[in-house]
Amino acid sequence: MNKLKLNAEYASTLGAYWMIYGITGSFASVFMLAKGYDNMHIGITLAAANLLALGLQPFVADHMDKAKGIKIIDATVWMTLIMMLTGAGYFIFTGGSLLLAAVIAVILAIHALLQPLLNSLAFRLSESGTNVNFGIGRAGGSLGFSVIVGVLGTLVEKKGEMSVPVCAEAACALLIALLFLTKYSFTKMKRANDIEIAEHPGENPAVADADDDERIDLKAFIRRNKYFFIMNLGISGLLFSNAILSNYMPQIAGGVGGTTEQTGRILSLMALLEMPTMIFIGTIKKHFQSRTLIKTAAAGFTGKIVVCWLAGSVTVLFAAQAFQLVAFALLMPAMVYYVNEIMSPGEAVKGQSLFTMMFTFSTIIASFAGGWILDASGAKVLAFAAALVTAAGAAVVFLSIDKVEDHRRLPHD
């Protein structure tokens, strides 16, 4: 029962976290277009958000690597509160203004900073003596995203664009409440587990203490993990198409006759299709290595964006989401497990953060390029450019991933 409870709370926490992205990220284009911004302004805003996150991520990762236990939860609560306070600007500043764009950028930047922390939280929660399944947790994230974008598409059609900030504030409040609940459960379970270990010391395996492990800065980490860094550059190519589809799906769907409500349904279906893979990732991993799953995901990302480029109707865009089963749905949990498998505890958050930084880096490029290409050439050319970048990223992943562990086994200065 305790195992089920903590896993459910972690999954609900990720559900609330990805709800926030569904609202503030995937509907940023819808909100900003309604407020008088053009595609270039949208692209600049999204890029600025991710540039800010990219600059802050090394600091956050280093600080969290040194933090004991689940201090990650305390940091996440404070950062979510800042998002809520910043969100008041949605209701204060006028449409088309620099200040409103800055509000959106800051919220998205903070959200990006939270991702590696919540990914790593699964393994920190396991210190309670209860195994927390990241795949099931991330499936909860997909469910939260799917529900909110499906509902929000209809809300915006019927009630207007201000549905976006109202839902964003509610989702932030929900995340904070779930974080407190998760922390309470963890503390209670860990206390009980510590008592059991003290009473039966020979029956419980020792838990490694990450604080005794080597701590290195990001520059040394990249030097030590050269092929892991190269592989992540390839992954940034895969995630380029994901960022294009997440940020500019309203324009892509609109190019083939789609509405805002249909855009919400496409994004909802995309997230729903992630769930089966993520829920059963534990079973899948019993038969396939993490690196094999990452290679499969690389092929899945390429197939998906190619079909979106060739799509001539909204129906085909819906069909393209089937690739999500072996694209994003595989990559996210496979990378989290892969980092945890090959890296020491002192490097874990840095490894997760490097992956997230590539996510952020690709979103920056996609935001700038997407806004410019949409205004200059339209959605079809944007999808074609995304297909080229994704195929190149897949090639880099295939060529580098098998060398990652071999390079880590070599002696390092």
HELIX and SHEET records of a PDB file:
HELIX    1   1 ASN A    2  THR A   24  1                                  23    
HELIX    2   2 ALA A   28  ALA A   34  1                                   7    
HELIX    3   3 ASN A   39  LYS A   66  1                                  28    
HELIX    4   4 LYS A   71  GLY A   87  1                                  17    
HELIX    5   5 GLY A   89  ILE A   92  1                                   4    
HELIX    6   6 LEU A   98  LEU A  125  1                                  28    
HELIX    7   7 SER A  126  SER A  128  5                                   3    
HELIX    8   8 PHE A  134  LYS A  159  1                                  26    
HELIX    9   9 SER A  163  GLU A  199  1                                  37    
HELIX   10  10 PRO A  201  GLU A  203  5                                   3    
HELIX   11  11 ALA A  210  ASP A  212  5                                   3    
HELIX   12  12 LEU A  218  ARG A  224  1                                   7    
HELIX   13  13 LYS A  226  GLY A  255  1                                  30    
HELIX   14  14 THR A  260  LEU A  272  1                                  13    
HELIX   15  15 GLU A  274  ILE A  279  1                                   6    
HELIX   16  16 ILE A  281  LYS A  285  1                                   5    
HELIX   17  17 SER A  290  LEU A  310  1                                  21    
HELIX   18  18 VAL A  314  ALA A  320  1                                   7    
HELIX   19  19 GLN A  321  VAL A  326  5                                   6    
HELIX   20  20 PHE A  328  ILE A  342  1                                  15    
HELIX   21  21 PRO A  345  GLU A  347  5                                   3    
HELIX   22  22 ALA A  348  ALA A  376  1                                  29    
HELIX   23  23 ALA A  379  ARG A  409  1                                  31    
END                                                                             
